[in-house]
Amino acid sequence: MAAMLTNRRARHDYDVLETFEAGLVLTGSEVKSLRAGGGSIAEAYARVAGDEVWLEGANLPMYAQASYNNHEPLRRRKLLLHRREIHELRKGLERRGLTVVPLKLYFDERGRAKLLIALARGRKRHDKRAASAERDARREMDRVLKGESR
């Protein structure tokens, strides 16, 4: 499989409520940069503007061989979603005070860049601690159960 970027902090910092797969409008040098394994979506977020959704803050480094055709590393990029999905995102952002965070950027089987985004609610510090403790307890139970079955 080709290059894949993940936002590892997203599931720690946010409660993911719903996910969407969005297409991404990229230039040629951005695609080549991604395929070469560069980039970061850790600081990125999505914003709904009118009837469009934009990815902002994603860092796709310049492609060395692109010369004067190179792209701006931090430019905003358009996300391709169905009208119904855009409406759902807008509704979540306006009414429930949620945010849209990118989880994973990858190439599908047809070679197209896709971005898995999530409608999410930010966690408070104590929520993060509780989630971490719960995850550790679940891991410990799994380890004990696995040990008994041997």
Secondary structure, DSSP 8 states (H G I E B T S, - for coil): ---EEE-TTHHHHEEEEEEEEEEE---HHHHHHHHTT--B-TT-EEEEETTEEEEES-B----GGGGGG---TT--EEEE--HHHHHHHHHHHHHS--EEEEEEEEE-TTS-EEEEEEEEEE--HHHHHHHHHHHHHHHHHHHHHHHHH-
